[in-house]
Structures are given as C-alpha cells and as structure tokens.
Amino acid sequence: RNKWFKKKFRRFSLSHGYRASYSINSFQTNLEKQNTQIDPETGNLLPDLILNNVVLTDQFNPLMRVDFEMKNSVSVLAEVSRDRALSMSFDNNLMTEINGQVYTLGLGYRFKDVKFVTNIGGNKTRLKGDLNLKGDISMRDNITIIRNLDIDNNQVTSGQNLFSLKFTADYSLSKNLNALFYYDHSFSKFAVSTAFPQTTINSGFTLTYNFGN
C-alpha cells in the first residue's frame, strides 16, 4: 500500500478483461469420404466433417479501465473497450467482419451536507443531504465488412457512430427517500448513405423509498 495513494484517494482501480469464443453453427458428415480419402479435383485429403459456418468472437471488455475517487469528492472514470466478430460461410466463401470500439469518460462530484428549505402544506422543512453529480460521455464506432474471398472484394454494408451524453443528480431527501434527476442524450450517424441520423433524448425524475431501517 502506497501512503500517497491512501492520502489522496478514497478508491483507485485498474481493470482489464478479455473473452473469446469459437462456435460451429452447422456441420454435416462428409459422405464422399466413404469411397475415397482423396478429393479427385484438388488432390487434397477429404475432411470427416463439412463445416457450413463458423464464428469467432473476441472482446477486450475493457481493454483498459481507470476508476478512482479522490478525497476531495472528485471521481473520474476512463475506459476503452473493443470487440470483434468473424463469421465465415463456406457455402459462398464470404466472411462477415464486425468491429466495434467504445471510448468512455466520466466525471463526478459530491457536494456534502447541501441544505434546502421546503414549504409544503404551509410547513417549513429543512433538508440536509449529499448532492451527487455525475456525467458520462461515450463514443462507440461499429462497422460491418463483408469480404468475398473468391474475388478479393471488400464491401462495407453497415456501421454506426454513436455519441452518448449521460448526466445524473441524486439527493437524499431523508434517510429512506432519495430523489434522482437523469438526462440521456444520444446521437447516431450511420456509415451507409441510405440510413438517416437519429437523435434520442430521455430525461426525468425518480423517487426511491427504502422500507428498510
């Protein structure tokens, strides 16, 4: 344990994750191998199984993530993630490749013991609690490429650039009651000209009551 980290930070974490999978979607027994072991057209050995489609996926989720909160109530999040999926079809020798990457940056601050005075029903009530502010900006880039292995032709069939802005502010009205304001703004731009850009906005308030002690 580093004394400087303990003095400056409440928490500090570095994380990295990787996951991969390989799957065979369909296959069948090669009946031609019952008569001969050699392909008469190519001269190669005949396989026991005929594979129609295989898929390989790998994900760096995250590739790198830094998340910390300092003693002065400032919190920072920075994350980079990447993913890829390869689908090979042996029926038409087409390979579909989907690549994606995400960049996220988040900032937050906690205001301690914020006081409010309310006048509901003619009765003044003083509220005192922590106000937590948090904002995240993320950008995701997806692209889909179909590669024809017979004629050496690559074509971009779809893709998307997605920008997202999220903001939340929560305040403890009492020991059991919490109020939350949220705002979520996303904008997407597609890689192909036939698709139109899209913008989505979600915003509102929520009240959460805890029936526990």
MIMARKOL-139519 format. One record per residue (C-alpha): residue in three letters; x, y, z; residue number from 1. Coordinates in Angstrom, 1 decimal. Example, Ala and Ser with C-alpha at 12.3 -4.5 7.8 and 13.67 -1.06 7.14 Angstrom:
2
SITE    r       x       y       z    k
SITE  ALA    12.3    -4.5     7.8    1
SITE  SER    13.7    -1.1     7.1    2
***
This chain:
213
SITE    r       x       y       z    k
SITE  ARG     0.0     0.0     0.0    1
SITE  ASN     1.3     3.4    -1.0    2
SITE  LYS     0.9     6.2     1.5    3
SITE  TRP     0.5     8.8    -1.2    4
SITE  PHE    -2.4     6.9    -2.7    5
SITE  LYS    -4.0     6.4     0.7    6
SITE  LYS    -3.8    10.1     1.4    7
SITE  LYS    -5.2    11.3    -1.9    8
SITE  PHE    -7.7     8.6    -3.0    9
SITE  ARG   -10.8     7.0    -1.4   10
SITE  ARG   -10.6     4.3    -4.0   11
SITE  PHE    -8.5     3.6    -7.1   12
SITE  SER    -8.8     0.7    -9.5   13
SITE  LEU    -7.3    -0.5   -12.8   14
SITE  SER    -9.0    -3.3   -14.7   15
SITE  HIS    -8.6    -5.3   -17.9   16
SITE  GLY   -10.7    -8.1   -19.3   17
SITE  TYR   -10.6   -10.4   -22.3   18
SITE  ARG   -13.1   -13.1   -23.5   19
SITE  ALA   -13.1   -15.1   -26.7   20
SITE  SER   -15.4   -17.8   -28.1   21
SITE  TYR   -15.4   -20.1   -31.2   22
SITE  SER   -18.5   -21.8   -32.4   23
SITE  ILE   -19.6   -24.1   -35.3   24
SITE  ASN   -23.2   -23.2   -36.2   25
SITE  SER   -23.8   -26.1   -38.6   26
SITE  PHE   -21.9   -29.1   -40.0   27
SITE  GLN   -22.6   -32.4   -41.6   28
SITE  THR   -20.8   -35.7   -42.2   29
SITE  ASN   -18.8   -35.9   -45.5   30
SITE  LEU   -20.4   -38.9   -47.3   31
SITE  GLU   -17.8   -38.7   -50.1   32
SITE  LYS   -15.1   -39.9   -47.8   33
SITE  GLN   -16.7   -43.4   -47.6   34
SITE  ASN   -15.5   -44.1   -51.1   35
SITE  THR   -12.1   -42.4   -51.2   36
SITE  GLN    -9.7   -40.4   -49.0   37
SITE  ILE    -8.5   -38.0   -51.7   38
SITE  ASP   -10.5   -35.3   -53.4   39
SITE  PRO   -10.2   -36.1   -57.2   40
SITE  GLU   -10.5   -32.4   -58.2   41
SITE  THR    -7.9   -30.9   -55.8   42
SITE  GLY    -5.8   -33.8   -54.7   43
SITE  ASN    -6.3   -32.9   -51.0   44
SITE  LEU    -7.4   -35.1   -48.2   45
SITE  LEU   -11.2   -35.2   -47.7   46
SITE  PRO   -12.3   -34.0   -44.2   47
SITE  ASP   -14.6   -36.1   -42.0   48
SITE  LEU   -17.0   -33.2   -41.5   49
SITE  ILE   -18.2   -30.4   -43.8   50
SITE  LEU   -18.5   -27.1   -41.9   51
SITE  ASN   -21.0   -24.7   -43.2   52
SITE  ASN   -20.4   -21.7   -40.9   53
SITE  VAL   -18.1   -20.9   -38.0   54
SITE  VAL   -18.0   -17.8   -35.8   55
SITE  LEU   -15.1   -16.4   -33.8   56
SITE  THR   -15.6   -13.6   -31.3   57
SITE  ASP   -13.2   -11.8   -29.0   58
SITE  GLN   -13.8    -8.9   -26.6   59
SITE  PHE   -11.5    -6.6   -24.7   60
SITE  ASN   -14.1    -5.6   -22.2   61
SITE  PRO   -12.5    -3.4   -21.0   62
SITE  LEU    -9.2    -3.0   -22.8   63
SITE  MET    -8.3    -0.6   -20.1   64
SITE  ARG   -10.4     1.0   -17.3   65
SITE  VAL    -9.3     3.5   -14.7   66
SITE  ASP   -11.8     4.4   -12.0   67
SITE  PHE   -11.0     6.4    -8.9   68
SITE  GLU   -12.5     8.8    -6.3   69
SITE  MET   -10.3    11.4    -4.6   70
SITE  LYS   -10.6    12.6    -1.0   71
SITE  ASN   -11.9    16.0    -2.3   72
SITE  SER   -15.0    14.1    -3.6   73
SITE  VAL   -14.0    14.2    -7.3   74
SITE  SER   -14.4    11.0    -9.2   75
SITE  VAL   -13.0    10.1   -12.6   76
SITE  LEU   -13.7     7.2   -15.0   77
SITE  ALA   -11.9     6.5   -18.2   78
SITE  GLU   -12.5     3.3   -20.2   79
SITE  VAL   -11.6     1.8   -23.7   80
SITE  SER   -13.3    -1.3   -24.9   81
SITE  ARG   -13.0    -3.2   -28.2   82
SITE  ASP   -14.9    -6.2   -29.7   83
SITE  ARG   -14.8    -8.2   -33.0   84
SITE  ALA   -16.8   -10.9   -34.5   85
SITE  LEU   -15.8   -13.0   -37.6   86
SITE  SER   -18.4   -15.2   -39.3   87
SITE  MET   -17.1   -17.5   -42.1   88
SITE  SER   -19.6   -19.1   -44.5   89
SITE  PHE   -18.1   -21.9   -46.5   90
SITE  ASP   -21.1   -22.2   -48.8   91
SITE  ASN   -20.3   -19.0   -50.7   92
SITE  ASN   -16.8   -18.2   -49.2   93
SITE  LEU   -18.0   -15.0   -47.6   94
SITE  MET   -16.5   -13.6   -44.4   95
SITE  THR   -18.5   -11.1   -42.3   96
SITE  GLU   -16.4    -9.0   -40.0   97
SITE  ILE   -17.9    -6.7   -37.3   98
SITE  ASN   -15.6    -4.4   -35.4   99
SITE  GLY   -16.5    -2.1   -32.5  100
SITE  GLN   -14.7     0.1   -30.1  101
SITE  VAL   -16.0     2.3   -27.3  102
SITE  TYR   -14.4     5.3   -25.5  103
SITE  THR   -15.9     6.5   -22.2  104
SITE  LEU   -15.0     9.4   -20.0  105
SITE  GLY   -16.9    10.2   -16.8  106
SITE  LEU   -16.6    12.9   -14.1  107
SITE  GLY   -18.4    13.2   -10.8  108
SITE  TYR   -18.5    15.4    -7.7  109
SITE  ARG   -20.2    15.0    -4.3  110
SITE  PHE   -21.4    18.1    -2.5  111
SITE  LYS   -21.6    17.3     1.2  112
SITE  ASP   -24.4    18.4     3.5  113
SITE  VAL   -26.3    20.5     1.0  114
SITE  LYS   -29.3    22.3     2.7  115
SITE  PHE   -32.7    23.0     1.2  116
SITE  VAL   -35.8    24.6     2.7  117
SITE  THR   -39.2    23.5     1.5  118
SITE  ASN   -42.6    24.9     2.2  119
SITE  ILE   -45.1    22.1     1.6  120
SITE  GLY   -48.6    22.5     3.1  121
SITE  GLY   -47.5    25.7     4.9  122
SITE  ASN   -44.9    23.8     7.0  123
SITE  LYS   -41.2    24.7     6.5  124
SITE  THR   -38.9    21.7     6.4  125
SITE  ARG   -35.2    21.8     6.3  126
SITE  LEU   -33.4    19.2     4.2  127
SITE  LYS   -29.8    18.2     4.6  128
SITE  GLY   -28.0    15.6     2.5  129
SITE  ASP   -25.3    14.9    -0.1  130
SITE  LEU   -25.8    16.0    -3.7  131
SITE  ASN   -24.1    13.7    -6.1  132
SITE  LEU   -23.4    14.9    -9.7  133
SITE  LYS   -22.2    12.6   -12.4  134
SITE  GLY   -21.7    13.0   -16.1  135
SITE  ASP   -20.5    10.4   -18.7  136
SITE  ILE   -19.5    10.9   -22.4  137
SITE  SER   -19.1     7.9   -24.6  138
SITE  MET   -18.5     7.3   -28.3  139
SITE  ARG   -19.0     3.9   -30.0  140
SITE  ASP   -17.9     3.1   -33.5  141
SITE  ASN   -19.2     0.0   -35.3  142
SITE  ILE   -18.5    -1.2   -38.8  143
SITE  THR   -19.6    -4.3   -40.7  144
SITE  ILE   -17.5    -5.5   -43.7  145
SITE  ILE   -18.3    -8.4   -46.0  146
SITE  ARG   -15.2   -10.0   -47.6  147
SITE  ASN   -15.6   -12.1   -50.7  148
SITE  LEU   -12.6   -14.5   -50.7  149
SITE  ASP   -13.1   -15.7   -54.3  150
SITE  ILE   -12.8   -12.3   -56.0  151
SITE  ASP   -10.9   -10.3   -53.3  152
SITE  ASN   -13.7    -7.8   -52.8  153
SITE  ASN   -14.5    -6.0   -49.5  154
SITE  GLN   -17.7    -4.1   -49.0  155
SITE  VAL   -18.9    -2.0   -46.1  156
SITE  THR   -22.6    -3.0   -45.6  157
SITE  SER   -23.4    -1.2   -42.3  158
SITE  GLY   -21.8     0.8   -39.5  159
SITE  GLN   -22.7     3.3   -36.8  160
SITE  ASN   -21.1     6.1   -34.9  161
SITE  LEU   -22.9     6.5   -31.6  162
SITE  PHE   -22.3     9.5   -29.3  163
SITE  SER   -23.9     9.5   -25.8  164
SITE  LEU   -24.1    12.0   -23.0  165
SITE  LYS   -25.5    10.9   -19.7  166
SITE  PHE   -26.0    13.1   -16.6  167
SITE  THR   -27.5    12.3   -13.2  168
SITE  ALA   -28.0    14.2   -10.0  169
SITE  ASP   -29.3    12.5    -6.9  170
SITE  TYR   -30.1    13.9    -3.5  171
SITE  SER   -31.1    12.3    -0.2  172
SITE  LEU   -34.3    13.9     1.0  173
SITE  SER   -34.3    11.7     4.1  174
SITE  LYS   -32.8     8.6     5.5  175
SITE  ASN   -35.2     6.5     3.4  176
SITE  LEU   -36.2     8.8     0.5  177
SITE  ASN   -33.9     9.6    -2.4  178
SITE  ALA   -34.6    11.8    -5.5  179
SITE  LEU   -32.8    11.4    -8.8  180
SITE  PHE   -32.7    13.5   -12.0  181
SITE  TYR   -31.4    12.0   -15.1  182
SITE  TYR   -30.7    13.2   -18.7  183
SITE  ASP   -29.6    10.9   -21.5  184
SITE  HIS   -28.8    12.3   -24.9  185
SITE  SER   -27.6    10.0   -27.8  186
SITE  PHE   -26.9    10.8   -31.4  187
SITE  SER   -26.1     8.1   -34.0  188
SITE  LYS   -24.7     8.5   -37.5  189
SITE  PHE   -24.6     5.6   -39.9  190
SITE  ALA   -21.8     4.6   -42.2  191
SITE  VAL   -24.1     4.0   -45.2  192
SITE  SER   -25.9     6.8   -47.0  193
SITE  THR   -29.3     5.1   -47.1  194
SITE  ALA   -29.7     5.4   -43.3  195
SITE  PHE   -30.7     8.6   -41.6  196
SITE  PRO   -29.1    10.0   -38.4  197
SITE  GLN   -31.0     9.5   -35.2  198
SITE  THR   -31.2    11.5   -32.0  199
SITE  THR   -32.8    10.2   -28.8  200
SITE  ILE   -33.3    12.2   -25.6  201
SITE  ASN   -34.6    10.7   -22.3  202
SITE  SER   -35.0    12.8   -19.2  203
SITE  GLY   -37.0    12.8   -15.9  204
SITE  PHE   -37.2    12.4   -12.2  205
SITE  THR   -37.4     9.3   -10.0  206
SITE  LEU   -38.2     9.0    -6.3  207
SITE  THR   -36.9     5.9    -4.4  208
SITE  TYR   -38.2     5.0    -1.0  209
SITE  ASN   -36.4     2.4     1.1  210
SITE  PHE   -38.7     0.5     3.5  211
SITE  GLY   -35.7    -0.9     5.4  212
SITE  ASN   -34.2     0.6     8.6  213
***
